[in-house]
Protein backbone atom coordinates (compact mmCIF):
# COMPACT_ATOMS: atom_id res chain seq x y z
CA UNK A 1 0.00 0.00 0.00
CA UNK A 2 1.16 3.53 -0.80
CA UNK A 3 -0.06 6.33 1.47
CA UNK A 4 0.62 9.93 0.52
CA UNK A 5 0.86 12.68 3.13
CA UNK A 6 -0.16 16.08 1.77
CA UNK A 7 -1.55 19.39 3.02
CA UNK A 8 -2.03 22.40 0.75
CA UNK A 9 -0.60 24.82 3.29
CA UNK A 10 3.08 24.46 4.12
CA UNK A 11 4.39 23.79 7.60
CA UNK A 12 1.32 21.92 8.88
CA UNK A 13 3.39 18.84 9.77
CA UNK A 14 3.54 16.60 6.67
CA UNK A 15 7.10 15.50 7.31
CA UNK A 16 6.42 15.08 11.03
CA UNK A 17 3.52 12.74 10.24
CA UNK A 18 5.25 10.88 7.38
CA UNK A 19 8.41 10.12 9.37
CA UNK A 20 6.58 9.13 12.55
CA UNK A 21 4.15 6.85 10.67
CA UNK A 22 7.12 5.19 8.96
CA UNK A 23 9.03 4.63 12.22
CA UNK A 24 5.88 3.31 13.93
CA UNK A 25 5.14 0.89 11.08
CA UNK A 26 8.74 -0.31 10.83
CA UNK A 27 8.79 -1.19 14.53
CA UNK A 28 5.39 -2.93 14.43
CA UNK A 29 6.71 -5.90 12.46
CA UNK A 30 5.40 -4.72 9.09
CA UNK A 31 8.71 -5.41 7.37
CA UNK A 32 10.69 -2.80 5.50
CA UNK A 33 9.01 0.60 5.15
CA UNK A 34 9.96 3.15 2.49
CA UNK A 35 9.68 6.91 2.90
CA UNK A 36 9.54 8.55 -0.55
CA UNK A 37 10.16 12.28 -0.08
CA UNK A 38 8.60 13.98 -3.10
CA UNK A 39 9.15 17.52 -1.79
CA UNK A 40 12.12 17.77 -4.13
CA UNK A 41 12.37 21.55 -3.69
CA UNK A 42 12.95 21.26 0.04
CA UNK A 43 13.48 17.58 0.94
CA UNK A 44 13.55 17.17 4.71
CA UNK A 45 12.44 13.65 5.69
CA UNK A 46 15.99 12.22 5.57
CA UNK A 47 17.11 14.73 8.22
CA UNK A 48 15.12 12.70 10.77
CA UNK A 49 17.29 9.62 10.19
CA UNK A 50 20.78 10.75 11.16
CA UNK A 51 22.00 7.13 11.47
CA UNK A 52 21.24 6.51 7.80
CA UNK A 53 23.66 4.82 5.41
CA UNK A 54 23.64 6.27 1.91
CA UNK A 55 23.21 3.46 -0.62
CA UNK A 56 22.78 5.22 -3.95
CA UNK A 57 23.24 8.75 -5.24
CA UNK A 58 22.38 9.31 -8.90
CA UNK A 59 21.63 12.10 -11.34
CA UNK A 60 18.10 12.69 -12.61
CA UNK A 61 18.56 13.27 -16.33
CA UNK A 62 16.12 14.82 -18.75
CA UNK A 63 16.42 15.15 -22.53
CA UNK A 64 17.43 18.48 -24.07
CA UNK A 65 18.07 19.39 -27.73
CA UNK A 66 21.44 20.03 -29.38
CA UNK A 67 21.65 21.82 -32.71
CA UNK A 68 24.08 20.81 -35.42
CA UNK A 69 24.92 24.31 -36.68
CA UNK A 70 26.49 22.87 -39.86
CA UNK A 71 23.08 21.51 -40.93
CA UNK A 72 20.85 24.25 -39.43
CA UNK A 73 19.41 26.77 -41.90
CA UNK A 74 17.96 28.94 -39.10
CA UNK A 75 14.48 28.56 -40.54
CA UNK A 76 12.97 29.03 -37.08
CA UNK A 77 10.55 26.08 -37.15
CA UNK A 78 11.93 24.57 -33.92
CA UNK A 79 11.38 27.81 -32.06
CA UNK A 80 7.85 28.18 -33.46
CA UNK A 81 6.83 24.66 -32.44
CA UNK A 82 8.28 24.85 -28.92
CA UNK A 83 5.43 25.38 -26.44
CA UNK A 84 7.87 26.39 -23.71
CA UNK A 85 9.94 29.09 -25.48
CA UNK A 86 13.06 27.02 -24.84
CA UNK A 87 14.62 27.80 -28.22
CA UNK A 88 15.36 31.16 -29.87
CA UNK A 89 16.56 31.17 -33.45
CA UNK A 90 18.81 34.10 -34.35
CA UNK A 91 20.13 34.72 -37.89
CA UNK A 92 23.34 32.79 -37.25
CA UNK A 93 22.80 30.73 -34.12
CA UNK A 94 20.13 28.89 -32.13
CA UNK A 95 19.97 29.64 -28.41
CA UNK A 96 18.71 26.92 -26.06
CA UNK A 97 17.32 27.61 -22.57
CA UNK A 98 17.58 24.20 -20.90
CA UNK A 99 15.60 25.12 -17.72
CA UNK A 100 12.54 25.89 -19.87
CA UNK A 101 12.73 22.68 -21.95
CA UNK A 102 10.24 19.91 -21.12
CA UNK A 103 12.10 17.38 -23.29
CA UNK A 104 9.04 16.70 -25.45
CA UNK A 105 11.00 16.18 -28.70
CA UNK A 106 8.85 18.50 -30.87
CA UNK A 107 11.93 20.37 -32.18
CA UNK A 108 13.59 17.11 -33.26
CA UNK A 109 10.45 16.00 -35.10
CA UNK A 110 9.81 19.31 -36.89
CA UNK A 111 13.35 20.09 -38.10
CA UNK A 112 13.40 19.65 -41.91
CA UNK A 113 17.23 19.47 -41.97
CA UNK A 114 17.55 16.84 -39.23
CA UNK A 115 19.80 19.31 -37.42
CA UNK A 116 18.30 18.68 -33.98
CA UNK A 117 19.38 15.75 -31.88
CA UNK A 118 19.07 15.16 -28.16
CA UNK A 119 21.39 14.82 -25.27
CA UNK A 120 20.59 14.65 -21.58
CA UNK A 121 21.23 17.04 -18.74
CA UNK A 122 20.93 16.69 -14.98
CA UNK A 123 18.13 18.61 -13.24
CA UNK A 124 18.69 17.19 -9.79
CA UNK A 125 19.79 14.17 -7.82
CA UNK A 126 18.09 11.13 -6.35
CA UNK A 127 19.28 9.61 -3.09
CA UNK A 128 18.50 6.27 -1.50
CA UNK A 129 19.50 5.50 2.09
CA UNK A 130 18.63 2.98 4.78
CA UNK A 131 18.24 3.28 8.52
CA UNK A 132 17.46 -0.02 10.35
CA UNK A 133 14.46 -1.44 8.48
CA UNK A 134 13.55 1.85 6.86
CA UNK A 135 14.43 2.99 3.40
CA UNK A 136 14.47 6.70 2.60
CA UNK A 137 14.38 7.90 -1.00
CA UNK A 138 14.48 11.57 -1.84
CA UNK A 139 15.10 13.92 -4.73
CA UNK A 140 16.94 17.21 -4.60
CA UNK A 141 16.11 19.75 -7.31
CA UNK A 142 19.19 21.56 -8.65
CA UNK A 143 19.29 25.28 -7.84
CA UNK A 144 17.59 27.49 -10.42
CA UNK A 145 15.52 24.62 -11.87
CA UNK A 146 11.80 25.37 -12.19
CA UNK A 147 10.25 22.00 -13.12
CA UNK A 148 9.84 19.40 -10.40
CA UNK A 149 7.77 16.65 -12.02
CA UNK A 150 10.52 14.54 -13.68
CA UNK A 151 12.34 14.29 -10.35
CA UNK A 152 9.13 13.43 -8.44
CA UNK A 153 8.41 10.68 -10.98
CA UNK A 154 11.94 9.31 -10.56
CA UNK A 155 11.63 9.20 -6.76
CA UNK A 156 8.28 7.38 -6.94
CA UNK A 157 9.55 4.85 -9.51
CA UNK A 158 12.31 3.85 -7.13
CA UNK A 159 10.02 3.47 -4.14
CA UNK A 160 8.06 0.44 -5.33
CA UNK A 161 4.51 -0.36 -4.19
CA UNK A 162 4.65 -1.98 -0.77
CA UNK A 163 4.71 -0.11 2.55
CA UNK A 164 5.43 3.25 0.98
CA UNK A 165 4.82 6.57 2.72
CA UNK A 166 4.99 9.48 0.24
CA UNK A 167 5.86 12.85 1.78
CA UNK A 168 4.34 15.44 -0.60
CA UNK A 169 5.29 19.06 -1.32
CA UNK A 170 3.01 21.89 -0.15
CA UNK A 171 0.71 23.57 -2.65
CA UNK A 172 -2.13 22.34 -4.82
CA UNK A 173 -0.77 22.37 -8.37
CA UNK A 174 1.30 20.07 -10.58
CA UNK A 175 3.90 19.01 -7.95
CA UNK A 176 1.16 17.83 -5.59
CA UNK A 177 -0.74 16.09 -8.40
CA UNK A 178 2.38 14.23 -9.51
CA UNK A 179 3.21 13.20 -5.93
CA UNK A 180 -0.19 11.78 -5.01
CA UNK A 181 -0.88 10.16 -8.39
CA UNK A 182 -0.95 6.37 -8.07
CA UNK A 183 -1.05 6.34 -4.26
CA UNK A 184 -3.82 4.26 -2.69
CA UNK A 185 -4.77 6.79 -0.05
CA UNK A 186 -3.97 10.37 0.85
CA UNK A 187 -3.81 11.65 4.41
CA UNK A 188 -4.11 15.43 4.53
CA UNK A 189 -2.41 17.13 7.45
CA UNK A 190 -3.90 20.43 8.51
CA UNK A 191 -3.83 22.79 11.46
CA UNK A 192 -7.00 24.24 13.01
CA UNK A 193 -6.48 27.80 11.75
CA UNK A 194 -8.15 29.84 9.00
CA UNK A 195 -5.06 29.40 6.74
CA UNK A 196 -4.96 25.65 7.38
CA UNK A 197 -8.65 25.26 6.57
CA UNK A 198 -8.62 27.37 3.40
CA UNK A 199 -5.74 25.42 1.86
CA UNK A 200 -7.11 22.05 3.07
CA UNK A 201 -10.28 22.75 1.10
CA UNK A 202 -8.30 23.34 -2.13
CA UNK A 203 -6.17 20.21 -1.58
CA UNK A 204 -9.30 18.12 -0.94
CA UNK A 205 -10.76 19.33 -4.24
CA UNK A 206 -7.60 18.18 -6.07
CA UNK A 207 -7.93 14.70 -4.52
CA UNK A 208 -11.63 14.55 -5.26
CA UNK A 209 -10.91 15.34 -8.91
CA UNK A 210 -8.24 12.61 -8.96
CA UNK A 211 -10.56 10.17 -7.21
CA UNK A 212 -8.08 9.27 -4.46
CA UNK A 213 -9.50 8.05 -1.12
CA UNK A 214 -8.69 10.58 1.58
CA UNK A 215 -8.95 11.55 5.23
CA UNK A 216 -7.60 14.27 7.49
CA UNK A 217 -5.20 14.49 10.43
CA UNK A 218 -5.37 17.66 12.54
CA UNK A 219 -1.94 18.63 13.84
CA UNK A 220 -1.33 21.21 16.60
CA UNK A 221 -4.88 20.72 17.87
CA UNK A 222 -5.83 23.08 20.68
CA UNK A 223 -4.64 26.17 18.79
CA UNK A 224 -6.78 28.37 16.55
CA UNK A 225 -10.51 27.74 16.26
CA UNK A 226 -13.10 24.98 15.72
CA UNK A 227 -13.95 25.78 12.06
CA UNK A 228 -11.91 22.94 10.57
CA UNK A 229 -13.84 20.41 12.67
CA UNK A 230 -17.17 21.92 11.60
CA UNK A 231 -16.00 21.76 7.98
CA UNK A 232 -14.99 18.07 8.22
CA UNK A 233 -18.30 17.18 9.81
CA UNK A 234 -20.30 19.04 7.19
CA UNK A 235 -18.32 17.49 4.31
CA UNK A 236 -18.35 14.05 5.97
CA UNK A 237 -14.58 13.70 5.68
CA UNK A 238 -13.07 11.28 8.23
CA UNK A 239 -10.78 12.75 10.88
CA UNK A 240 -8.32 9.96 11.68
CA UNK A 241 -6.09 11.55 14.30
CA UNK A 242 -5.30 14.68 16.25
CA UNK A 243 -1.80 15.54 17.41
CA UNK A 244 -1.93 18.19 20.13
CA UNK A 245 0.06 21.42 20.12
CA UNK A 246 2.71 20.13 22.51
CA UNK A 247 5.98 21.78 23.39
CA UNK A 248 7.79 18.42 23.71
CA UNK A 249 6.72 17.27 20.22
CA UNK A 250 7.75 20.66 18.77
CA UNK A 251 11.15 20.54 20.47
CA UNK A 252 11.90 16.97 19.33
CA UNK A 253 10.91 17.94 15.79
CA UNK A 254 13.06 21.08 15.87
CA UNK A 255 16.09 18.90 16.74
CA UNK A 256 15.36 16.42 13.94
CA UNK A 257 14.04 13.56 16.07
CA UNK A 258 10.99 11.39 15.43
CA UNK A 259 8.85 11.96 18.52
CA UNK A 260 7.43 8.39 18.67
CA UNK A 261 10.87 7.21 19.82
CA UNK A 262 10.65 9.44 22.91
CA UNK A 263 6.89 9.10 23.38
CA UNK A 264 6.41 5.41 22.46
CA UNK A 265 2.67 5.39 23.24
CA UNK A 266 2.20 7.11 19.88
CA UNK A 267 3.64 4.18 17.90
CA UNK A 268 0.53 2.08 18.50
CA UNK A 269 -1.68 5.06 17.58
CA UNK A 270 0.07 5.53 14.22
CA UNK A 271 0.11 1.79 13.47
CA UNK A 272 -3.60 1.67 14.37
CA UNK A 273 -4.32 4.56 12.02
CA UNK A 274 -2.60 2.72 9.15
CA UNK A 275 -4.75 -0.37 9.86
CA UNK A 276 -7.81 1.89 9.78
CA UNK A 277 -6.69 3.24 6.38
CA UNK A 278 -6.22 -0.31 5.09
CA UNK A 279 -9.79 -1.11 6.11
CA UNK A 280 -11.09 2.06 4.48
CA UNK A 281 -9.67 1.13 1.06
CA UNK A 282 -10.22 -2.62 1.14
CA UNK B 1 9.50 51.48 -7.53
CA UNK B 2 10.85 48.92 -5.06
CA UNK B 3 9.73 45.31 -4.90
CA UNK B 4 10.19 43.18 -1.79
CA UNK B 5 9.32 39.47 -1.90
CA UNK B 6 8.75 37.53 1.31
CA UNK B 7 9.80 33.90 0.73
CA UNK B 8 10.87 31.01 2.93
CA UNK B 9 11.93 27.71 1.40
CA UNK B 10 10.11 25.78 4.11
CA UNK B 11 6.36 26.27 4.30
CA UNK B 12 4.50 27.51 7.35
CA UNK B 13 7.28 29.72 8.73
CA UNK B 14 4.95 32.74 8.85
CA UNK B 15 5.28 34.49 5.47
CA UNK B 16 1.64 35.50 5.16
CA UNK B 17 1.24 36.66 8.78
CA UNK B 18 4.35 38.78 8.29
CA UNK B 19 3.22 40.26 4.95
CA UNK B 20 -0.17 41.17 6.45
CA UNK B 21 1.61 43.04 9.24
CA UNK B 22 4.02 44.78 6.86
CA UNK B 23 0.92 45.82 4.87
CA UNK B 24 -0.59 47.30 8.04
CA UNK B 25 2.64 49.27 8.55
CA UNK B 26 3.00 50.34 4.91
CA UNK B 27 -0.67 51.40 5.00
CA UNK B 28 -1.62 53.28 1.84
CA UNK B 29 1.93 53.46 0.52
CA UNK B 30 2.23 50.09 -1.22
CA UNK B 31 0.57 47.51 -3.49
CA UNK B 32 0.34 43.96 -2.12
CA UNK B 33 0.66 40.87 -4.33
CA UNK B 34 -0.23 37.39 -3.10
CA UNK B 35 1.98 35.22 -5.30
CA UNK B 36 1.30 31.99 -3.42
CA UNK B 37 -1.31 31.19 -6.04
CA UNK B 38 -1.47 27.47 -5.05
CA UNK B 39 -2.50 28.19 -1.49
CA UNK B 40 -3.34 31.88 -1.21
CA UNK B 41 -4.13 33.04 2.32
CA UNK B 42 -3.32 36.76 2.46
CA UNK B 43 -6.92 37.65 1.50
CA UNK B 44 -8.13 35.96 4.70
CA UNK B 45 -6.51 38.80 6.66
CA UNK B 46 -6.76 41.66 4.16
CA UNK B 47 -10.43 40.88 3.37
CA UNK B 48 -10.42 42.37 -0.13
CA UNK B 49 -13.31 43.94 -2.01
CA UNK B 50 -12.81 42.79 -5.58
CA UNK B 51 -12.73 45.61 -8.15
CA UNK B 52 -11.75 43.61 -11.21
CA UNK B 53 -11.38 39.97 -12.22
CA UNK B 54 -9.19 38.80 -15.11
CA UNK B 55 -9.30 35.33 -16.62
CA UNK B 56 -6.17 33.20 -16.54
CA UNK B 57 -5.56 30.65 -19.25
CA UNK B 58 -2.98 28.02 -18.42
CA UNK B 59 -1.20 25.71 -20.78
CA UNK B 60 -2.72 24.43 -24.02
CA UNK B 61 -3.78 20.81 -23.87
CA UNK B 62 -4.37 18.23 -26.59
CA UNK B 63 -7.78 16.86 -27.47
CA UNK B 64 -8.33 13.96 -29.85
CA UNK B 65 -11.34 14.04 -32.14
CA UNK B 66 -12.50 10.42 -31.97
CA UNK B 67 -14.33 10.75 -35.29
CA UNK B 68 -11.18 11.68 -37.18
CA UNK B 69 -8.86 9.39 -35.20
CA UNK B 70 -7.81 6.25 -37.09
CA UNK B 71 -6.27 4.69 -33.97
CA UNK B 72 -2.87 4.38 -35.66
CA UNK B 73 -1.09 4.90 -32.34
CA UNK B 74 1.50 7.43 -33.60
CA UNK B 75 0.58 9.93 -30.92
CA UNK B 76 0.81 7.37 -28.11
CA UNK B 77 4.28 6.34 -29.28
CA UNK B 78 5.49 9.92 -29.60
CA UNK B 79 4.15 11.31 -26.29
CA UNK B 80 7.02 11.50 -23.82
CA UNK B 81 4.68 12.05 -20.88
CA UNK B 82 2.54 8.92 -21.35
CA UNK B 83 -0.51 11.20 -21.40
CA UNK B 84 -2.36 9.30 -24.14
CA UNK B 85 -3.97 5.96 -23.34
CA UNK B 86 -6.53 4.24 -25.57
CA UNK B 87 -6.44 7.19 -28.00
CA UNK B 88 -7.57 9.63 -25.35
CA UNK B 89 -5.58 12.40 -23.71
CA UNK B 90 -5.48 12.52 -19.93
CA UNK B 91 -5.62 16.31 -19.36
CA UNK B 92 -4.08 15.94 -15.90
CA UNK B 93 -0.90 14.47 -17.42
CA UNK B 94 -0.72 16.39 -20.74
CA UNK B 95 2.00 19.06 -20.66
CA UNK B 96 0.74 20.75 -23.82
CA UNK B 97 3.81 20.21 -26.01
CA UNK B 98 1.80 19.46 -29.15
CA UNK B 99 3.94 16.53 -30.34
CA UNK B 100 0.77 14.41 -30.79
CA UNK B 101 -0.63 17.03 -33.14
CA UNK B 102 2.66 17.09 -35.07
CA UNK B 103 2.73 13.35 -35.66
CA UNK B 104 -1.00 12.75 -36.25
CA UNK B 105 -1.54 11.77 -39.93
CA UNK B 106 -5.32 12.27 -39.67
CA UNK B 107 -5.37 15.82 -38.28
CA UNK B 108 -7.40 14.51 -35.34
CA UNK B 109 -5.59 16.46 -32.58
CA UNK B 110 -6.53 19.97 -31.51
CA UNK B 111 -4.62 22.07 -29.01
CA UNK B 112 -6.77 24.34 -26.91
CA UNK B 113 -6.33 26.35 -23.78
CA UNK B 114 -8.84 26.34 -21.00
CA UNK B 115 -9.66 28.63 -18.14
CA UNK B 116 -7.26 27.71 -15.31
CA UNK B 117 -7.99 30.42 -12.76
CA UNK B 118 -8.49 34.13 -12.13
CA UNK B 119 -6.40 37.09 -11.08
CA UNK B 120 -8.13 39.72 -8.95
CA UNK B 121 -7.51 43.37 -8.26
CA UNK B 122 -9.04 44.41 -4.96
CA UNK B 123 -9.23 47.18 -2.41
CA UNK B 124 -8.31 46.50 1.19
CA UNK B 125 -8.05 48.60 4.34
CA UNK B 126 -4.26 48.83 3.73
CA UNK B 127 -4.35 49.59 -0.01
CA UNK B 128 -4.64 47.67 -3.29
CA UNK B 129 -4.19 43.88 -3.28
CA UNK B 130 -3.60 41.71 -6.33
CA UNK B 131 -4.38 38.05 -5.71
CA UNK B 132 -5.32 34.97 -7.65
CA UNK B 133 -7.09 31.69 -7.70
CA UNK B 134 -5.56 28.72 -9.52
CA UNK B 135 -8.05 25.93 -10.12
CA UNK B 136 -7.16 22.81 -8.12
CA UNK B 137 -4.46 20.67 -9.73
CA UNK B 138 -3.69 23.12 -12.57
CA UNK B 139 -0.24 23.69 -14.01
CA UNK B 140 1.54 26.91 -14.89
CA UNK B 141 1.42 28.50 -11.46
CA UNK B 142 4.59 30.42 -12.47
CA UNK B 143 2.68 32.01 -15.35
CA UNK B 144 -0.13 33.10 -13.00
CA UNK B 145 2.45 34.56 -10.58
CA UNK B 146 3.86 36.60 -13.50
CA UNK B 147 0.32 37.84 -14.27
CA UNK B 148 -0.29 38.87 -10.65
CA UNK B 149 3.01 40.77 -10.56
CA UNK B 150 2.26 42.50 -13.87
CA UNK B 151 -1.08 43.80 -12.53
CA UNK B 152 0.64 44.89 -9.31
CA UNK B 153 3.21 46.88 -11.32
CA UNK B 154 0.44 48.52 -13.38
CA UNK B 155 -1.37 49.53 -10.22
CA UNK B 156 1.74 50.84 -8.49
CA UNK B 157 2.57 52.98 -11.53
CA UNK B 158 -1.01 54.22 -11.92
CA UNK B 159 -1.49 55.07 -8.27
CA UNK B 160 2.06 56.41 -7.87
CA UNK B 161 2.94 53.98 -5.08
CA UNK B 162 6.61 53.18 -4.81
CA UNK B 163 6.53 49.77 -3.10
CA UNK B 164 5.23 46.33 -4.07
CA UNK B 165 5.13 43.77 -1.26
CA UNK B 166 5.02 40.19 -2.51
CA UNK B 167 3.82 37.19 -0.47
CA UNK B 168 5.66 34.23 -2.03
CA UNK B 169 5.10 30.50 -1.96
CA UNK B 170 7.23 27.88 -0.21
CA UNK B 171 9.88 25.91 -2.10
CA UNK B 172 12.52 26.94 -4.64
CA UNK B 173 10.89 25.91 -7.96
CA UNK B 174 8.76 27.51 -10.66
CA UNK B 175 6.37 29.80 -8.68
CA UNK B 176 9.17 30.90 -6.33
CA UNK B 177 11.49 31.79 -9.20
CA UNK B 178 8.59 33.69 -10.81
CA UNK B 179 8.05 35.59 -7.51
CA UNK B 180 11.75 36.44 -7.14
CA UNK B 181 12.79 37.59 -10.62
CA UNK B 182 13.65 41.27 -10.65
CA UNK B 183 12.83 42.04 -7.00
CA UNK B 184 15.00 44.47 -5.05
CA UNK B 185 15.01 42.38 -1.89
CA UNK B 186 14.05 38.85 -0.89
CA UNK B 187 13.09 38.78 2.78
CA UNK B 188 13.53 35.15 3.83
CA UNK B 189 11.45 34.02 6.82
CA UNK B 190 12.87 31.06 8.68
CA UNK B 191 12.45 29.29 12.00
CA UNK B 192 15.01 27.59 14.25
CA UNK B 193 14.20 23.97 13.43
CA UNK B 194 16.45 21.48 11.63
CA UNK B 195 14.17 21.64 8.59
CA UNK B 196 13.91 25.45 8.70
CA UNK B 197 17.72 25.76 8.77
CA UNK B 198 18.17 23.28 5.91
CA UNK B 199 15.57 25.00 3.73
CA UNK B 200 16.97 28.46 4.49
CA UNK B 201 20.31 27.52 2.94
CA UNK B 202 18.62 26.24 -0.22
CA UNK B 203 16.50 29.40 -0.74
CA UNK B 204 19.51 31.66 -0.02
CA UNK B 205 21.45 29.71 -2.66
CA UNK B 206 18.63 30.15 -5.18
CA UNK B 207 18.42 33.90 -4.49
CA UNK B 208 22.22 34.05 -4.86
CA UNK B 209 21.99 32.12 -8.14
CA UNK B 210 19.73 34.85 -9.55
CA UNK B 211 21.80 37.66 -7.99
CA UNK B 212 19.02 38.83 -5.65
CA UNK B 213 19.80 40.69 -2.44
CA UNK B 214 18.51 38.94 0.68
CA UNK B 215 17.72 39.67 4.32
CA UNK B 216 16.58 37.14 6.92
CA UNK B 217 13.80 37.20 9.53
CA UNK B 218 13.98 34.54 12.26
CA UNK B 219 10.48 33.70 13.40
CA UNK B 220 9.89 32.03 16.80
CA UNK B 221 13.60 32.63 17.49
CA UNK B 222 13.17 31.98 21.23
CA UNK B 223 11.81 28.43 20.75
CA UNK B 224 15.27 27.04 20.05
CA UNK B 225 18.03 29.55 20.92
CA UNK B 226 20.76 27.14 19.75
CA UNK B 227 19.16 26.82 16.33
CA UNK B 228 18.68 30.60 16.11
CA UNK B 229 22.37 31.00 16.96
CA UNK B 230 23.32 28.72 14.07
CA UNK B 231 21.10 30.76 11.71
CA UNK B 232 22.78 33.99 12.91
CA UNK B 233 26.21 32.41 12.29
CA UNK B 234 25.20 31.32 8.80
CA UNK B 235 23.97 34.85 7.97
CA UNK B 236 27.17 36.39 9.34
CA UNK B 237 29.31 34.05 7.21
CA UNK B 238 27.34 34.98 4.12
CA UNK B 239 27.18 38.70 5.01
CA UNK B 240 23.37 38.61 5.04
CA UNK B 241 21.51 40.95 7.39
CA UNK B 242 19.24 39.44 10.03
CA UNK B 243 16.57 42.14 9.81
CA UNK B 244 14.22 40.77 12.44
CA UNK B 245 13.88 38.34 15.33
CA UNK B 246 10.26 37.58 16.18
CA UNK B 247 9.33 35.85 19.45
CA UNK B 248 6.90 32.95 19.70
CA UNK B 249 3.61 34.36 20.96
CA UNK B 250 -0.06 33.40 20.92
CA UNK B 251 -1.03 36.76 19.37
CA UNK B 252 -0.03 35.44 15.91
CA UNK B 253 -2.71 32.74 15.83
CA UNK B 254 -5.20 34.94 17.71
CA UNK B 255 -4.80 37.63 15.04
CA UNK B 256 -5.27 35.08 12.25
CA UNK B 257 -8.47 33.76 13.82
CA UNK B 258 -9.76 37.33 14.27
CA UNK B 259 -8.94 38.20 10.64
CA UNK B 260 -6.43 40.84 11.74
CA UNK B 261 -2.77 41.50 11.05
CA UNK B 262 -0.53 40.82 14.06
CA UNK B 263 0.59 44.45 13.85
CA UNK B 264 -3.02 45.54 14.43
CA UNK B 265 -3.29 43.34 17.54
CA UNK B 266 -0.28 44.77 19.35
CA UNK B 267 1.95 42.68 21.62
CA UNK B 268 5.58 41.53 21.46
CA UNK B 269 5.46 40.17 17.89
CA UNK B 270 3.88 43.39 16.60
CA UNK B 271 6.69 45.39 18.25
CA UNK B 272 9.39 43.16 16.74
CA UNK B 273 7.81 43.45 13.28
CA UNK B 274 7.68 47.26 13.60
CA UNK B 275 11.40 47.27 14.51
CA UNK B 276 12.18 45.14 11.48
CA UNK B 277 10.11 47.38 9.21
CA UNK B 278 12.11 50.41 10.40
CA UNK B 279 15.38 48.57 9.73
CA UNK B 280 14.23 47.65 6.21
CA UNK B 281 13.07 51.22 5.48
CA UNK B 282 16.48 52.59 6.50
CA UNK B 283 18.29 50.10 4.29
CA UNK B 284 16.12 50.54 1.20
Contacts between the chains, C-beta under 8 A, distances in Angstrom:
chain1	res1	chain2	res2	distance
A	8	B	38	7.8
A	8	B	39	5.1
A	9	B	11	6.7
A	9	B	12	6.5
A	9	B	39	5.4
A	9	B	41	7.3
A	10	B	8	7.8
A	10	B	10	6.8
A	10	B	11	1.1
A	10	B	12	4.5
A	10	B	13	7.9
A	10	B	39	7.4
A	10	B	170	4.0
A	11	B	10	6.5
A	11	B	11	4.3
A	11	B	12	1.2
A	11	B	13	6.2
A	11	B	170	7.6
A	12	B	11	7.8
A	12	B	12	6.1
A	15	B	195	6.6
A	39	B	171	7.8
A	41	B	9	8.0
A	41	B	170	7.8
A	41	B	171	3.7
A	41	B	172	4.7
A	41	B	173	4.8
A	41	B	176	7.6
A	41	B	202	7.7
A	42	B	9	5.4
A	42	B	10	5.8
A	42	B	170	7.1
A	42	B	171	6.0
A	42	B	172	6.8
A	42	B	195	7.7
A	42	B	198	7.5
A	42	B	199	4.4
A	42	B	202	6.1
A	44	B	10	7.6
A	44	B	194	7.9
A	44	B	195	4.3
A	44	B	198	6.3
A	44	B	199	7.1
A	47	B	194	5.3
A	47	B	195	6.3
A	47	B	198	6.2
A	63	B	80	7.7
A	81	B	98	6.8
A	81	B	102	7.0
A	83	B	59	7.3
A	83	B	60	6.8
A	83	B	95	7.9
A	83	B	96	5.4
A	83	B	97	5.2
A	83	B	98	5.7
A	84	B	97	7.6
A	102	B	95	5.5
A	102	B	97	6.0
A	103	B	80	6.2
A	104	B	80	5.4
A	104	B	81	7.6
A	104	B	95	6.9
A	104	B	97	3.4
A	104	B	98	7.8
A	104	B	99	5.2
A	105	B	78	7.2
A	105	B	80	6.0
A	105	B	97	7.9
A	105	B	99	6.0
A	106	B	97	5.5
A	106	B	98	6.0
A	106	B	99	5.0
A	106	B	102	6.1
A	109	B	78	7.3
A	109	B	99	6.5
A	109	B	102	5.3
A	109	B	103	6.6
A	110	B	102	6.4
A	141	B	172	6.6
A	141	B	173	6.2
A	143	B	172	7.1
A	143	B	202	7.4
A	143	B	205	5.1
A	143	B	206	5.3
A	143	B	209	5.0
A	144	B	177	7.4
A	144	B	206	6.5
A	144	B	209	4.7
A	144	B	210	7.1
A	145	B	173	6.9
A	146	B	142	6.5
A	146	B	173	5.6
A	146	B	174	3.9
A	146	B	177	5.4
A	147	B	173	7.2
A	147	B	174	6.6
A	148	B	173	5.1
A	148	B	174	7.5
A	169	B	171	6.5
A	170	B	11	4.2
A	170	B	12	7.8
A	170	B	38	7.5
A	170	B	39	6.7
A	170	B	169	7.8
A	170	B	170	5.1
A	170	B	171	7.2
A	171	B	38	3.6
A	171	B	39	5.9
A	171	B	141	7.6
A	171	B	169	6.6
A	171	B	170	7.5
A	171	B	171	7.4
A	171	B	175	7.8
A	172	B	38	4.8
A	172	B	39	6.0
A	172	B	134	7.3
A	172	B	136	5.5
A	172	B	137	6.9
A	173	B	37	8.0
A	173	B	38	5.0
A	173	B	134	6.1
A	173	B	137	6.7
A	173	B	138	5.8
A	173	B	139	6.3
A	173	B	141	4.7
A	173	B	175	7.9
A	174	B	137	7.7
A	174	B	138	7.6
A	174	B	139	4.6
A	174	B	141	7.5
A	175	B	171	7.9
A	175	B	173	7.2
A	176	B	38	7.8
A	176	B	137	7.5
A	177	B	92	6.3
A	177	B	137	4.9
A	181	B	92	7.9
A	193	B	253	6.1
A	193	B	256	5.5
A	193	B	257	6.8
A	194	B	41	7.6
A	194	B	44	5.0
A	194	B	256	5.6
A	194	B	257	6.4
A	194	B	259	7.4
A	195	B	16	6.5
A	195	B	41	4.3
A	195	B	44	6.5
A	195	B	256	6.4
A	198	B	39	7.6
A	198	B	41	5.8
A	198	B	44	6.1
A	199	B	39	4.1
A	199	B	41	6.8
A	202	B	38	7.7
A	202	B	39	6.4
A	202	B	136	5.5
A	203	B	136	7.7
A	205	B	136	4.2
A	205	B	137	8.0
A	206	B	136	4.2
A	206	B	137	4.4
A	209	B	92	7.9
A	209	B	136	6.2
A	209	B	137	5.7
A	210	B	92	7.1
A	210	B	137	7.1
A	223	B	253	5.3
A	224	B	253	5.6
A	224	B	256	7.4
A	224	B	257	5.8
A	225	B	257	5.0
A	250	B	223	7.0
A	251	B	223	7.8
A	251	B	224	7.3
A	253	B	193	6.4
A	253	B	195	8.0
A	254	B	192	6.6
A	254	B	193	4.0
A	254	B	194	6.5
A	254	B	223	6.7
A	254	B	224	4.8
A	254	B	227	6.3
A	255	B	194	6.4
A	255	B	224	7.7
A	256	B	194	3.7
A	256	B	195	7.7
